[in-house]
Amino acid sequence: MNKEWLTNLVGKVLKVDRGGPESRTGLLLGVYDDHLSILTEQEGVIYYKIDHIKSITENVKKGFKFQLEIPEDFTFKTAATFKGLLDDLRNQWVNINRGGPEKLEGVLHDINDEFITLILNEEVIRLSMFHIRSISYGARVEKPKEDEKSENNKDNKDNKDDGKAEKNKDNKAEEKEK
């Protein structure tokens, strides 16, 4: 994928890959030398190595569904290279490769040119750098909680119901007068 072409898509909602465990839809946050970052509703910021991306889809007519409001103070990690990003993620809990048999998670312990080392409970896992397709570390935008939404709707409904109840009382009083 051409870095210059991808840079023109920053700020748009895209689908990375057409299907399978690595496919995600999200807001393209940035394009770097060998990777890009997208913000998804469910998983937060995901970094994809550009060499492993098979396709990028943009729905030019309807757009893809994306309902996150990004706060002004939202920050995420950036680095010129994927290895530099991994260095910044050292000693953090990460998810590597989104799904399928190669999905891993754990604390990123060590990084070198050939492989990374993850620690998960009593296991020490070494994964070839070449086989890392994507990584995320938990930077997320929180959606408004459903309880808050439903409480606001309930308050609005109660206010509307109170008005209806008063109208009904007024109508019944008028009927008695007749």
C-alpha positions in Angstrom: 0.0 0.0 0.0 1.2 3.4 -0.9 1.9 5.6 2.2 1.0 8.9 0.3 -2.3 7.4 -0.9 -3.2 6.2 2.7 -2.3 9.6 4.2 -5.1 11.1 2.1 -7.6 8.8 3.9 -6.7 10.0 7.5 -9.8 11.0 9.3 -12.1 8.7 7.3 -13.9 5.6 8.5 -12.5 2.6 6.7 -12.6 -1.2 6.7 -9.2 -2.9 6.9 -9.3 -6.2 5.1 -12.6 -7.6 3.7 -13.2 -10.3 6.2 -11.5 -12.8 8.6 -10.2 -12.4 12.1 -8.0 -9.3 11.2 -10.8 -7.3 9.6 -11.9 -4.2 11.5 -13.8 -1.0 10.7 -12.6 2.2 12.3 -11.4 5.8 11.9 -8.0 6.1 10.3 -5.9 8.1 12.9 -2.5 8.0 11.2 -0.2 6.5 8.6 3.5 5.9 9.4 6.5 4.4 7.6 5.4 0.8 7.9 2.1 0.8 9.9 -1.2 2.6 10.4 -3.5 3.2 13.3 -7.3 3.0 13.4 -9.7 3.7 16.2 -12.5 1.1 16.5 -15.6 1.3 18.6 -15.1 -2.0 20.4 -11.3 -2.5 20.7 -9.9 1.1 20.8 -6.7 1.9 18.8 -5.3 -0.9 16.6 -2.0 -0.7 14.8 -1.7 -2.7 11.5 1.5 -3.4 9.7 1.0 -2.1 6.2 2.7 -5.1 4.6 0.0 -7.5 6.0 -3.0 -5.4 4.9 -4.7 -7.1 2.0 -7.3 -4.4 1.3 -8.7 -1.0 2.4 -12.4 -0.3 1.8 -14.1 3.1 1.9 -17.9 3.3 1.5 -18.1 6.5 -0.5 -21.9 6.6 -0.6 -23.2 5.7 2.8 -20.0 5.5 4.9 -19.4 2.9 7.6 -21.2 3.0 10.9 -19.0 4.8 13.5 -20.7 6.3 16.5 -17.8 7.4 18.8 -17.4 11.0 19.8 -13.6 11.5 20.2 -12.7 13.8 23.1 -10.3 16.6 22.4 -7.8 15.2 25.0 -7.8 11.7 23.4 -4.2 10.5 23.0 -2.7 7.4 21.6 0.9 6.2 21.0 2.6 7.1 17.7 6.0 6.1 16.3 7.6 6.4 12.9 8.2 2.7 12.7 6.4 -0.4 14.0 9.5 -1.5 16.0 9.5 2.0 17.6 5.9 1.5 18.5 6.7 -1.8 20.1 9.5 -0.2 22.1 6.9 2.4 23.4 4.6 -0.5 24.4 7.2 -2.3 26.4 5.9 -3.6 29.8 2.2 -3.0 28.8 -0.6 -5.5 28.3 -1.1 -6.0 24.5 -3.2 -8.0 22.1 -1.4 -9.2 19.1 -3.2 -10.4 15.9 -7.0 -9.9 16.3 -8.2 -13.5 16.1 -7.7 -17.0 14.8 -5.1 -19.4 16.0 -2.3 -16.8 16.1 -4.1 -14.4 18.5 -1.9 -13.6 21.6 -2.1 -11.4 24.6 0.2 -10.7 27.4 2.8 -8.2 28.8 5.2 -7.1 26.1 8.6 -7.8 27.7 11.3 -7.6 25.1 11.7 -6.5 21.5 14.6 -7.1 19.0 14.9 -7.2 15.2 13.9 -10.9 15.0 11.2 -11.5 17.6 9.3 -10.1 20.6 8.8 -11.7 24.0 5.4 -11.8 25.7 4.8 -12.9 29.3 1.4 -14.5 30.0 1.0 -16.1 33.4 3.8 -18.7 33.7 4.5 -18.7 29.9 7.2 -16.9 28.0 6.1 -16.5 24.4 8.5 -15.5 21.6 6.8 -14.4 18.4 8.6 -13.6 15.1 8.4 -9.9 14.2 7.4 -11.0 10.6 4.2 -12.7 11.9 2.8 -9.8 13.8 -0.1 -8.4 11.7 -1.7 -6.1 14.3 -1.3 -4.9 17.9 -3.5 -3.0 20.4 -2.8 -1.9 23.9 -6.1 -0.6 25.3 -6.3 3.1 24.3 -10.1 3.5 24.0 -12.8 6.1 23.8 -15.6 5.3 26.3 -19.1 5.3 24.9 -21.8 6.9 27.1 -23.2 4.2 29.4 -26.5 2.8 28.5 -27.7 3.4 32.1 -27.2 7.2 31.6 -29.0 7.1 28.3 -31.9 5.2 29.6 -32.1 7.4 32.7 -32.3 10.5 30.6 -34.9 8.9 28.4 -36.9 7.9 31.5 -36.8 11.4 32.9 -38.0 12.8 29.6 -40.7 10.2 29.5 -41.8 10.9 33.1 -42.0 14.6 32.3 -44.2 13.9 29.2 -46.4 11.5 31.2 -46.9 14.1 33.9 -48.2 16.5 31.3 -50.5 13.8 29.9 -51.8 13.0 33.4 -52.6 16.6 34.1 -54.4 16.9 30.7 -56.5 13.8 31.6 -57.4 15.4 35.0 -58.5 18.6 33.2 -60.5 16.7 30.6 -62.3 14.6 33.3 -63.1 17.8 35.3 -64.6 19.4 32.2 -66.7 16.3 31.5 -68.1 16.4 35.1 -69.0 20.1 34.7 -71.0 19.2 31.6 
